[in-house]
């Protein structure tokens, strides 16, 4: 067996080795740490250690041997323990074998050997283990050819994939996630098995599904994952709103583009320019309102009127169904979906200061995110149109900068307050205050008056007269 002592440069491994030998426990570092070391994916900040025996006992012994005696967190239900060694988080578990019931991914657990523990792993590339005991320190244990699969870029299950995926259906999402993150291929039989077992995903909690979705979303090319989710039949159970965008309809020779594939292009485009998972979600959902708003008329062909508004409403329902946060993150995605066409529309026309002021007013602090989304939305294969759109966006960005420097519209606060209006006209709270404030805002956005107190005050007096008010 090859030796991987070089992987064990972190001093924590020597401490674990000493503790394991003192307790006469076989111990191994296993899983992601080993995989990522071999792939040269950087230094892992979390390490999984398997002990043939009590992982909790091993963790406590390691803590005793470390100079600062770190606190050991024990999770008795799962037979695991965790401690922090410097910047590294180490989780200890006893080797185990698992069996499952049909209606749950929570296994019945028994103590087992290293072989039992490797058998229960999801993929061959995650079943790689390195010995930590002094006698065979650094020796690699690779019973399923995981090293070869890493070289070939293959995701494969250690055992029969139908058993692996049916036992714990979350592994289907993990297979697609790893294939997306690592740019690997899912082995043919394994992929077919995911398709056969797709409906089993229904027993997985929404929170765990979203965790995997977010990891797919944050990968370099998210479309790879979403195409696999669609190909295997998992996507209808998770994001039916995306599936509804698939396909091209034709009436009287007129077609529309396939909005599913367009959406995936947009997500890949935006992923080159942002690691913000919520902005990537906005890209994924920006067109979901197109399926329910799609109509055909002989005069204009295919239309999707109001798809942004409908899509923004759908965002809330989708987040709620998937148990995603219904806070400012959801509101941000809603806003991006609602405004997703605005910069495109104004870039097609002569860019007026008024249109830009309104855009900045409505987008607020998210104007840069909105522009990033709209630039990603340009997926035309016509080089002239592509260049024209992007040149127009440069003009819009320049205008945004000029207008913002001059008019300070972002996070607009009226230069005249409601209290000042009431005091000037001797008014009690009422609808007149709202009318005057709205008129001042509109005048500033239209460029009739500058965003300054003196001009706004004069305009207030004028507007008051128009609605029958007199200065007190």
VOTINU-924571 format. One record per residue (C-alpha): residue number from 1; x, z, y. Coordinates in Angstrom, 1 decimal. Layout:
N
  nr     px     pz     py
 NUM      X      Z      Y
...
This chain:
472
  nr     px     pz     py
   1    0.0    0.0    0.0
   2    1.3   -0.8    3.5
   3    2.3    2.2    5.8
   4    0.8    2.6    9.2
   5    2.7    5.7   10.5
   6    3.1    3.8   13.8
   7   -0.6    4.2   14.3
   8   -0.2    8.0   14.2
   9    1.8    8.5   17.3
  10   -0.6   11.0   18.9
  11    0.8   14.5   18.1
  12   -2.7   15.6   16.9
  13   -2.1   13.7   13.6
  14    0.9   15.9   12.7
  15   -1.2   19.0   13.4
  16   -4.0   17.7   11.2
  17   -1.5   16.9    8.5
  18   -0.1   20.4    8.7
  19   -3.6   22.0    8.6
  20   -4.7   19.8    5.7
  21   -1.6   20.7    3.6
  22   -2.1   24.4    4.4
  23   -5.7   24.2    3.1
  24   -4.8   21.8    0.2
  25   -7.3   19.3    1.5
  26   -7.0   15.5    1.3
  27   -7.4   14.2    4.8
  28   -7.7   10.7    6.3
  29   -8.3    9.1    9.7
  30  -10.9    6.5    9.2
  31  -13.2    3.9   10.8
  32  -12.9    2.6   14.4
  33   -9.6    4.2   15.2
  34   -7.9    2.3   12.4
  35   -9.8   -0.9   13.0
  36   -9.0   -1.0   16.7
  37   -5.3   -0.1   16.2
  38   -4.9   -3.1   13.8
  39   -6.8   -5.3   16.3
  40   -4.5   -4.0   19.1
  41   -7.6   -3.1   21.2
  42   -5.9   -0.2   23.0
  43   -5.6    3.5   22.3
  44   -8.8    5.1   21.0
  45  -10.0    8.2   22.8
  46  -12.0    9.3   19.8
  47  -10.8    9.8   16.2
  48  -12.8   10.3   13.0
  49  -11.2   12.4   10.3
  50  -12.5   12.7    6.7
  51  -11.6   15.7    4.5
  52  -12.2   15.7    0.8
  53  -13.8   19.2    1.1
  54  -14.9   21.0    4.3
  55  -14.4   19.1    7.5
  56  -15.5   22.2    9.4
  57  -12.8   24.4    7.8
  58  -10.2   21.7    8.6
  59  -11.3   21.6   12.3
  60  -11.0   25.4   12.6
  61   -7.5   25.3   11.1
  62   -6.4   22.5   13.4
  63   -7.7   24.5   16.4
  64   -5.6   27.6   15.3
  65   -2.5   25.5   15.1
  66   -2.9   23.9   18.6
  67   -1.3   25.7   21.5
  68   -4.4   26.0   23.6
  69   -6.8   26.8   20.6
  70   -9.5   24.4   21.7
  71  -13.1   25.4   21.0
  72  -14.6   23.9   17.8
  73  -18.1   22.6   18.1
  74  -19.8   22.9   14.7
  75  -22.9   20.9   13.6
  76  -23.8   22.6   10.4
  77  -26.8   20.3    9.7
  78  -24.5   17.3    9.5
  79  -21.4   19.1    8.1
  80  -19.3   18.0   11.0
  81  -17.1   19.6   13.6
  82  -15.5   18.4   16.8
  83  -12.7   19.5   19.1
  84  -10.9   18.1   22.2
  85   -7.1   17.7   21.9
  86   -5.9   16.6   25.4
  87   -7.7   13.4   26.2
  88   -8.6   12.8   22.5
  89  -11.9   13.8   20.9
  90  -11.5   14.5   17.2
  91  -14.5   14.6   14.8
  92  -14.1   16.1   11.4
  93  -16.4   15.5    8.4
  94  -16.3   16.3    4.7
  95  -16.2   13.2    2.5
  96  -19.8   12.6    1.2
  97  -22.0   10.3   -0.7
  98  -25.5    9.4    0.5
  99  -28.8    8.3   -0.9
 100  -31.8    7.1    1.1
 101  -35.6    7.1    1.0
 102  -37.5    4.0    1.9
 103  -39.1    5.3    5.1
 104  -36.1    7.0    6.7
 105  -32.5    6.2    7.8
 106  -31.6    9.8    7.4
 107  -29.7   10.1    4.1
 108  -29.8   12.8    1.5
 109  -26.1   13.9    1.6
 110  -23.9   15.3   -1.2
 111  -20.2   16.2   -1.2
 112  -18.1   13.3   -2.5
 113  -14.7   11.7   -2.8
 114  -12.9    9.4   -0.4
 115  -14.2    6.5   -2.4
 116  -17.8    7.7   -2.0
 117  -17.2    8.0    1.7
 118  -15.8    4.5    2.0
 119  -18.7    3.1   -0.1
 120  -21.2    4.5    2.5
 121  -19.5    2.8    5.4
 122  -21.3    0.0    7.1
 123  -18.6   -2.7    7.1
 124  -15.3   -3.3    5.4
 125  -13.5   -3.3    8.7
 126  -14.8    0.2    9.3
 127  -13.9    1.6    5.8
 128  -10.2    1.4    6.4
 129   -8.5    4.8    6.1
 130   -5.0    6.1    6.7
 131   -3.7    9.2    4.8
 132   -2.7   12.2    6.9
 133   -1.2   14.5    4.2
 134    2.5   14.8    4.4
 135    3.2   13.4    0.9
 136    1.6   10.0    1.7
 137    1.6   10.1    5.5
 138    0.5    6.8    7.1
 139   -0.5    5.1    3.8
 140   -3.4    2.7    4.2
 141   -6.4    2.8    1.9
 142   -8.3   -0.5    1.9
 143  -10.6   -0.8   -1.2
 144  -12.8   -3.6    0.2
 145  -10.3   -6.0    1.8
 146  -11.0   -4.9    5.3
 147   -7.5   -6.0    6.5
 148   -8.2   -9.5    5.3
 149  -11.6   -9.5    7.0
 150  -10.0   -8.4   10.3
 151   -7.5  -11.3   10.0
 152  -10.3  -13.8    9.3
 153  -12.7  -12.3   11.9
 154  -15.5  -11.5    9.4
 155  -18.2   -8.8    9.4
 156  -19.0   -7.9    5.7
 157  -20.6   -4.9    4.0
 158  -18.6   -3.0    1.4
 159  -21.5   -3.0   -1.1
 160  -24.6   -5.2   -1.6
 161  -25.8   -6.0    1.9
 162  -29.5   -5.6    0.9
 163  -28.8   -2.0    0.0
 164  -26.6   -1.4    3.1
 165  -29.1   -2.8    5.6
 166  -32.3   -1.5    3.9
 167  -30.8    2.1    3.6
 168  -29.9    2.2    7.3
 169  -31.4   -0.8    9.2
 170  -29.5    0.2   12.4
 171  -26.5   -1.4   10.6
 172  -28.1   -4.8   11.2
 173  -27.9   -4.2   14.9
 174  -24.3   -2.9   14.5
 175  -23.3   -6.0   12.6
 176  -24.5   -8.2   15.4
 177  -23.0   -5.9   18.0
 178  -19.5   -6.0   16.3
 179  -19.7   -9.7   15.9
 180  -20.4  -10.0   19.6
 181  -17.8   -7.5   20.8
 182  -15.0   -8.8   18.5
 183  -16.1  -12.5   18.5
 184  -16.3  -12.2   14.7
 185  -18.6  -14.1   12.2
 186  -21.1  -12.3   10.1
 187  -20.4  -13.3    6.4
 188  -23.1  -15.7    5.1
 189  -24.7  -13.4    2.5
 190  -24.7  -10.5    5.0
 191  -26.4  -12.7    7.6
 192  -29.0  -13.8    5.1
 193  -29.6  -10.2    4.2
 194  -30.3   -9.2    7.8
 195  -32.9  -11.9    8.0
 196  -34.5  -10.6    4.7
 197  -34.5   -7.1    6.0
 198  -35.4   -7.7    9.7
 199  -38.7   -5.9    9.5
 200  -36.9   -2.7    8.4
 201  -35.7   -2.3   12.1
 202  -39.2   -0.8   12.8
 203  -38.1    2.6   11.4
 204  -35.2    2.9   13.8
 205  -35.8    4.8   17.1
 206  -35.9    2.8   20.3
 207  -33.1    4.9   21.8
 208  -30.7    3.9   19.0
 209  -31.7    0.2   19.3
 210  -31.1    0.3   23.1
 211  -27.7    1.8   22.6
 212  -26.7   -1.2   20.5
 213  -28.4   -3.6   22.9
 214  -26.4   -2.2   25.8
 215  -23.2   -2.6   23.8
 216  -24.1   -6.3   23.1
 217  -25.0   -6.7   26.8
 218  -21.6   -5.3   27.9
 219  -19.6   -7.6   25.6
 220  -17.7  -10.6   27.1
 221  -20.3  -13.2   25.9
 222  -23.7  -11.4   25.3
 223  -25.4  -14.7   24.4
 224  -23.7  -14.6   21.0
 225  -25.5  -11.3   20.1
 226  -28.9  -12.5   21.4
 227  -28.6  -15.7   19.5
 228  -27.9  -13.8   16.3
 229  -30.8  -11.4   17.0
 230  -33.1  -14.5   17.4
 231  -31.7  -16.3   14.4
 232  -32.1  -13.3   12.1
 233  -35.7  -12.5   13.2
 234  -34.8   -9.2   14.8
 235  -35.5  -10.2   18.3
 236  -39.3  -10.4   18.0
 237  -39.4   -6.7   17.0
 238  -37.2   -5.7   19.9
 239  -37.7   -8.1   22.9
 240  -40.7  -10.3   22.2
 241  -40.8  -11.2   25.9
 242  -37.5  -13.2   25.4
 243  -38.8  -15.0   22.3
 244  -41.9  -16.1   24.3
 245  -39.5  -18.1   26.5
 246  -38.2  -20.2   23.6
 247  -39.2  -23.8   23.2
 248  -40.0  -26.9   25.4
 249  -43.5  -28.1   25.9
 250  -44.3  -31.7   26.8
 251  -47.4  -33.2   28.3
 252  -47.7  -36.8   29.5
 253  -44.0  -37.2   29.2
 254  -43.2  -34.2   31.4
 255  -41.1  -31.4   30.0
 256  -39.8  -28.1   31.2
 257  -36.4  -26.5   30.3
 258  -36.1  -24.1   27.4
 259  -36.1  -20.8   29.4
 260  -34.7  -18.8   26.5
 261  -31.4  -20.7   26.3
 262  -31.3  -20.9   30.1
 263  -31.6  -17.1   30.3
 264  -28.7  -16.6   27.9
 265  -26.6  -18.9   30.0
 266  -27.4  -16.8   33.1
 267  -26.5  -13.6   31.2
 268  -23.1  -15.1   30.2
 269  -22.5  -16.4   33.7
 270  -23.2  -13.0   35.4
 271  -21.0  -11.3   32.8
 272  -18.0  -13.1   34.2
 273  -18.6  -11.3   37.6
 274  -20.0   -7.9   36.8
 275  -19.8   -5.0   34.3
 276  -22.9   -3.4   35.7
 277  -25.2   -3.2   32.6
 278  -28.3   -3.0   34.8
 279  -27.5   -6.2   36.7
 280  -26.9   -7.8   33.3
 281  -30.3   -6.5   32.2
 282  -31.8   -8.1   35.4
 283  -30.2  -11.4   34.4
 284  -31.7  -11.1   30.9
 285  -35.2  -10.4   32.2
 286  -35.2  -12.5   35.4
 287  -37.5  -15.2   33.9
 288  -39.7  -13.2   31.5
 289  -42.7  -13.8   33.8
 290  -42.4  -17.6   33.1
 291  -44.2  -17.4   29.7
 292  -47.4  -15.8   30.9
 293  -47.5  -18.0   34.2
 294  -46.7  -21.4   32.6
 295  -49.3  -24.0   33.6
 296  -49.4  -27.8   33.7
 297  -51.2  -30.0   36.2
 298  -51.1  -33.8   36.5
 299  -50.2  -33.5   40.2
 300  -47.1  -31.4   40.0
 301  -46.3  -31.1   36.3
 302  -45.1  -27.7   34.9
 303  -45.3  -24.7   37.2
 304  -44.5  -21.0   36.9
 305  -46.2  -19.7   40.1
 306  -45.7  -16.0   40.7
 307  -43.4  -15.6   37.7
 308  -41.1  -13.2   39.6
 309  -44.0  -10.9   40.5
 310  -45.4  -10.9   37.0
 311  -41.9  -10.5   35.5
 312  -41.2   -7.4   37.7
 313  -44.4   -5.8   36.4
 314  -43.4   -6.6   32.8
 315  -40.0   -4.9   33.4
 316  -41.8   -1.5   33.6
 317  -43.7   -2.0   30.4
 318  -40.6   -3.2   28.6
 319  -38.5   -0.3   29.7
 320  -41.3    2.1   28.8
 321  -41.7    0.6   25.3
 322  -38.0    0.8   24.6
 323  -37.8    4.3   26.0
 324  -35.3    3.2   28.6
 325  -34.9    5.1   31.9
 326  -38.0    4.8   34.2
 327  -35.9    5.8   37.2
 328  -33.9    4.0   39.9
 329  -32.2    1.9   37.2
 330  -35.6    0.4   36.2
 331  -36.6    0.0   39.8
 332  -33.3   -1.8   40.5
 333  -34.0   -4.3   37.6
 334  -37.6   -4.7   38.9
 335  -36.3   -5.5   42.4
 336  -33.8   -8.0   41.1
 337  -36.4   -9.8   39.0
 338  -38.9   -9.8   41.9
 339  -36.4  -11.3   44.4
 340  -34.5  -13.5   41.9
 341  -35.7  -16.8   43.5
 342  -35.5  -15.8   47.2
 343  -31.9  -16.8   47.9
 344  -32.3  -20.0   45.9
 345  -35.4  -20.9   48.0
 346  -33.7  -20.3   51.4
 347  -30.5  -22.1   50.2
 348  -32.5  -25.2   49.6
 349  -33.8  -25.3   53.1
 350  -32.1  -25.0   56.5
 351  -30.9  -21.4   56.4
 352  -32.6  -19.7   59.4
 353  -31.5  -16.3   60.8
 354  -35.1  -15.1   60.3
 355  -35.1  -15.9   56.6
 356  -31.7  -14.2   56.1
 357  -32.8  -11.1   58.1
 358  -35.9  -10.8   55.8
 359  -33.8  -11.3   52.7
 360  -31.4   -8.5   53.8
 361  -34.2   -6.3   54.9
 362  -36.0   -6.6   51.5
 363  -32.8   -6.4   49.3
 364  -31.1   -3.6   51.3
 365  -28.0   -2.3   49.5
 366  -28.6   -4.7   46.6
 367  -28.1   -7.9   48.6
 368  -24.7   -8.5   46.9
 369  -26.1   -7.9   43.5
 370  -29.0  -10.3   44.2
 371  -26.6  -13.0   45.4
 372  -24.5  -12.5   42.2
 373  -27.6  -12.9   40.1
 374  -28.7  -16.1   41.9
 375  -25.4  -17.7   41.6
 376  -25.4  -17.0   37.9
 377  -28.9  -18.6   37.7
 378  -27.4  -22.0   38.5
 379  -27.1  -23.6   35.1
 380  -27.6  -27.3   36.0
 381  -25.3  -29.6   34.1
 382  -25.4  -32.1   37.0
 383  -22.1  -31.6   38.8
 384  -23.4  -32.8   42.2
 385  -26.4  -30.4   42.1
 386  -24.2  -27.6   40.8
 387  -21.7  -28.1   43.7
 388  -24.6  -28.4   46.3
 389  -26.2  -25.2   45.2
 390  -23.0  -23.2   45.3
 391  -22.0  -24.7   48.7
 392  -25.4  -23.7   50.0
 393  -24.9  -20.1   48.7
 394  -21.7  -20.0   50.6
 395  -23.7  -20.8   53.7
 396  -26.2  -18.1   52.9
 397  -23.4  -15.5   52.3
 398  -21.8  -16.4   55.6
 399  -25.2  -16.1   57.4
 400  -25.8  -12.7   55.7
 401  -22.5  -11.4   57.1
 402  -23.2  -12.8   60.6
 403  -26.7  -11.4   60.7
 404  -25.8   -8.0   59.3
 405  -22.9   -7.6   61.8
 406  -25.2   -8.5   64.7
 407  -28.6   -7.1   63.8
 408  -27.8   -4.2   61.3
 409  -30.9   -5.0   59.2
 410  -29.7   -3.5   55.9
 411  -31.5   -0.2   55.3
 412  -33.4   -0.9   58.5
 413  -34.7    2.1   60.5
 414  -37.1    1.3   63.4
 415  -35.3    1.8   66.7
 416  -38.6    3.4   68.0
 417  -40.0    6.2   66.0
 418  -43.6    7.1   65.3
 419  -43.2   10.3   67.4
 420  -42.0    8.2   70.4
 421  -45.0    5.9   70.1
 422  -47.4    8.9   70.0
 423  -45.7   10.5   73.0
 424  -45.6    7.3   75.1
 425  -49.3    6.6   74.6
 426  -50.6   10.1   74.1
 427  -51.8    9.3   70.6
 428  -52.6   11.5   67.6
 429  -51.5   10.2   64.2
 430  -53.5    7.1   63.4
 431  -53.5    3.4   62.5
 432  -52.3    2.3   66.0
 433  -48.8    3.8   65.3
 434  -48.6    1.7   62.1
 435  -49.7   -1.4   63.9
 436  -47.0   -1.0   66.7
 437  -44.2   -0.1   64.2
 438  -45.0   -3.1   62.1
 439  -45.1   -5.4   65.1
 440  -41.7   -4.1   66.2
 441  -40.2   -4.7   62.8
 442  -41.6   -8.2   62.6
 443  -40.3   -9.0   66.1
 444  -36.8   -7.9   65.1
 445  -36.9   -9.8   61.8
 446  -38.1  -12.9   63.6
 447  -35.4  -12.6   66.2
 448  -37.8  -12.2   69.1
 449  -36.0   -9.0   70.1
 450  -32.7   -7.5   69.1
 451  -32.5   -4.4   66.9
 452  -31.9   -2.1   69.8
 453  -33.9    0.8   71.3
 454  -34.3   -0.6   74.8
 455  -35.7   -3.9   73.7
 456  -37.9   -2.3   71.1
 457  -39.2    0.2   73.6
 458  -40.2   -2.6   76.0
 459  -41.8   -4.5   73.2
 460  -43.7   -1.3   72.2
 461  -45.2   -1.0   75.8
 462  -46.2   -4.7   75.7
 463  -47.8   -4.4   72.2
 464  -49.6   -1.2   73.2
 465  -51.2   -3.0   76.2
 466  -52.3   -5.9   73.8
 467  -54.3   -3.4   71.6
 468  -55.8   -1.6   74.6
 469  -53.4    1.4   75.0
 470  -52.0    2.6   78.3
 471  -48.8    4.5   78.9
 472  -49.2    8.2   79.6
